[in-house]
């Protein structure tokens, strides 16, 4: 799959670059990202490895993009469609602390989801988040993902505990 850029109001979703390492390191030491995403990195070398894994789409199992401001190109977060298989996938995201509360994640998830339905021929995309993370529930709703239920103690998060998760999903036929 060829690298892609996607726009959303006020945002540019673009492929990861090696130059993003300092901003990724700054974001991924945030306690909330570590807790809910478990993606903490400790130094620039680990941030570079993190970026390299997400920039490599060669196996077709994921598309991972940096979320930046459309004007200043500041790194605001990340969004990905992953676990791509048989017309199904999952979506994941995080938002850097200074960008929270501005609708960044909801706009990025909606834009990538719309693109994935069209370009990847997907039928269903799931979004799971810890019940204890109400901000992610708002992201799901803003991105058009319907709540389907609660998965009991379904995932071990960065805090080492198993949490109940809300399962949301969008179908290509949803409006």
N, C-alpha and C positions, 0 to 999 in steps of 0.2 A: 504494500500500500504506500502510496506517495504521501509525503507530508502535506498537511492542509492547514489553512488558517480560516477561522470562523469568526464572524463578528456578531456581537450582540450590543444592545444599547450601552454605550460607554465602555465596552470591553473588546479586547482582541484575544482570541484563544489561538495560541500558536505552538509549534513544536518547541520542545525543550532545547536549550543551548548550554554549552559548557560554561558560558559567562554567567549563567543564572546561579551558579553554586553559592556565592555569598548570600544572596537573597533566600535561597532554599535553606541554607544553614540557619539563618536568622529566623525563618518561619518555623522550621521543624524542631526547634528547641522550646517552642511555646508549650506550656503545660497542657493546654486544652487540646492541641493537635496531638501531642504524645498520648494523652488519655484516650481520645476518641478515635485516633487513627493508628496509634502505635508505630508511627514512622519517624521517631526521633533519630537524629544524626548528631554525631559528636564533633565532627571537624569537616574541613573543606574536602578532604579526600572522600569521606563517606557521602557528602553531598554530591560530589562528582559521580560517584558510583550510582547513587539514587537516580540522578538525572540520566545517566547512560542507559540504565534499565528501562526507564520510561520513554526514552527517545527511540528505542529499538522496537519497531512495530513489525519486524520481519516475520514473526510466526503467526500473525493475524489474530492473536488472542486478545489484543487490547489496542486502544488508541488513547494516549495520554497527552494532555496539552497544558501548557502554562497559561494562566489567566492573567492578563495584564490590562492596564488602563489603555484605552484606545488613543489617548492623546500623549501621555508621558511614558507609556510602556513600562511603568512600574509593576513589578510582580505583586499581584493581589492574591493569588491562590493557584489551585490546581484542580483539574477535572479529568476524569477518565471514564471510558466505557471499557469494561474488562470482562473476563470469563465469556467471551464471545463464542457461541457454539449453537448450531442448529436453529438459528433465528432468534436466540435468546441472549441476553447479556445482563450485566449489572453496571451500575454507575457509582462512582465514588468522587469525593471532592474534599477539599479543605480550603479555608480562607485565612490568610495572614491576619494576625490580630488587629493591625491598624485599619483593615478593610472591612471588618465585621460590622453588621448592622446597616449596611448600605445596599443589600439586595444582590451583592456580587455572586454569591453561590447559586441563588435561584436563577438568575439570568444565564449564568454559565452552564448550569445543568440543563436548562430548557434548550439553549442553543445547541449544545452537543447532542442532546437526545434527538432533537428534530433532524440534525445532520445525520446521525446514526441510522435513524429509520429510513431515510432516503438513500444514503450512500452505502450502507452496510447490509441493506435488505433485512433488517431485524423486524421481528414481530412484537417482542416483549422485552422490556428493560425493567429490572428490579432495583430498588433503592432500599437498603436496610440501614437503620441507625438505632443506637441505644435509646430505649424509652426515656432514660434519664437525661437525654440530650434534646430538649424541646426546640432548640434553634434548628436542628436538622429536620425536625418535623415540619417547621415553617418553610424550610427550603424545599422539601418534597412537595408540599401543597402549592407553593408558588411556581414550581416547575411542572405542575400538572400531574403529579404522581398521586394516585388514589391509595388511601390506606386500605390494606387488605386484611391485616390482622397483627397479632402479637406472637412472636416466636419466643418461647420461654427459654431463658438462659442459653441462648443460641450461639453466642460469640464471646470469646475472651478478649477484652479490650486492653489497651496499654496500661491500665491500672492493675492488671493481673486478675481481675474478677470477671466472671461470666455475667453478662447482662441480658435481660430481656430486650428484644429488638422489635421495633415496628417494621413491618414489611409493607412497602408501597410499591406500586408498579404503574407503568404506562404501557399501553398497547398502541401499535401503529394506527389502530382504528379510533383511539380516543381523540376527542377534539381539543 
